[in-house]
Amino acid sequence: MSNLLAKAFNRAFSRLVMAASATKNLDGDRVGGLNRAFQYLYQIRLLGKRIKNYNKTFYCILKWILFLSLLYAIVG
């Protein structure tokens, strides 16, 4: 990988990913899109944990159905 290619990758990564994951440390700081989305996605994770504690077999079946549905949506 050339030095210019590495610099371009680092610059793009910093602008896209790191900016999207910014957190609010002070009153005037902006919050990135990933952190705003995380508050909703974490609720799904908590629901998954409740289902897993209730019935692990059902949780595993549901997890694989979701994985295969996602794979079908991407490939199919």
PLY file of the C-alpha trace (Angstrom):
ply
format ascii 1.0
element vertex 76
property float x
property float y
property float z
element edge 75
property int vertex1
property int vertex2
end_header
0.00 0.00 0.00
1.46 3.31 -0.99
1.86 6.15 1.45
-0.67 8.31 -0.40
-3.22 5.50 -0.37
-2.73 5.01 3.37
-3.13 8.74 4.02
-6.31 8.84 1.94
-7.73 5.85 3.80
-6.90 7.36 7.20
-8.42 10.69 6.21
-11.62 9.08 4.94
-11.87 6.84 8.00
-11.42 9.80 10.32
-14.03 11.89 8.56
-16.66 9.17 8.24
-16.35 6.69 11.07
-14.75 8.74 13.80
-17.06 11.70 13.22
-20.09 9.43 13.28
-19.03 7.96 16.62
-18.44 11.31 18.36
-19.81 11.62 21.89
-20.99 14.60 23.85
-18.30 15.49 26.40
-19.15 19.17 26.86
-22.37 21.13 26.46
-21.58 22.44 22.97
-20.30 19.15 21.50
-22.18 17.44 18.70
-23.21 13.79 18.93
-22.41 11.51 15.99
-24.96 9.45 14.11
-23.68 6.12 15.42
-24.18 7.20 19.01
-27.67 8.49 18.25
-28.56 5.16 16.59
-26.98 3.16 19.43
-29.62 4.21 21.94
-32.27 2.50 19.80
-30.17 -0.50 18.80
-29.31 -1.16 22.44
-33.02 -1.61 23.20
-33.06 -4.46 20.66
-30.07 -6.02 22.42
-31.84 -5.83 25.78
-34.89 -7.52 24.26
-32.62 -10.28 22.93
-31.12 -10.77 26.39
-34.61 -11.06 27.91
-35.61 -13.64 25.29
-32.38 -15.56 25.89
-32.98 -15.65 29.66
-36.57 -16.79 29.08
-35.86 -19.58 26.57
-32.41 -20.18 25.08
-33.65 -22.58 22.37
-36.19 -20.03 21.10
-33.47 -17.37 21.19
-31.10 -19.47 19.05
-33.83 -20.30 16.52
-34.86 -16.64 16.30
-31.24 -15.54 15.94
-30.62 -17.92 13.03
-33.86 -16.89 11.35
-32.74 -13.26 11.56
-29.25 -14.10 10.25
-30.60 -16.08 7.32
-33.20 -13.39 6.54
-30.46 -10.77 6.46
-28.31 -12.97 4.24
-31.26 -13.54 1.91
-31.97 -9.80 1.78
-28.34 -9.08 0.85
-27.81 -11.92 -1.65
-31.32 -12.60 -2.89
0 1
1 2
2 3
3 4
4 5
5 6
6 7
7 8
8 9
9 10
10 11
11 12
12 13
13 14
14 15
15 16
16 17
17 18
18 19
19 20
20 21
21 22
22 23
23 24
24 25
25 26
26 27
27 28
28 29
29 30
30 31
31 32
32 33
33 34
34 35
35 36
36 37
37 38
38 39
39 40
40 41
41 42
42 43
43 44
44 45
45 46
46 47
47 48
48 49
49 50
50 51
51 52
52 53
53 54
54 55
55 56
56 57
57 58
58 59
59 60
60 61
61 62
62 63
63 64
64 65
65 66
66 67
67 68
68 69
69 70
70 71
71 72
72 73
73 74
74 75
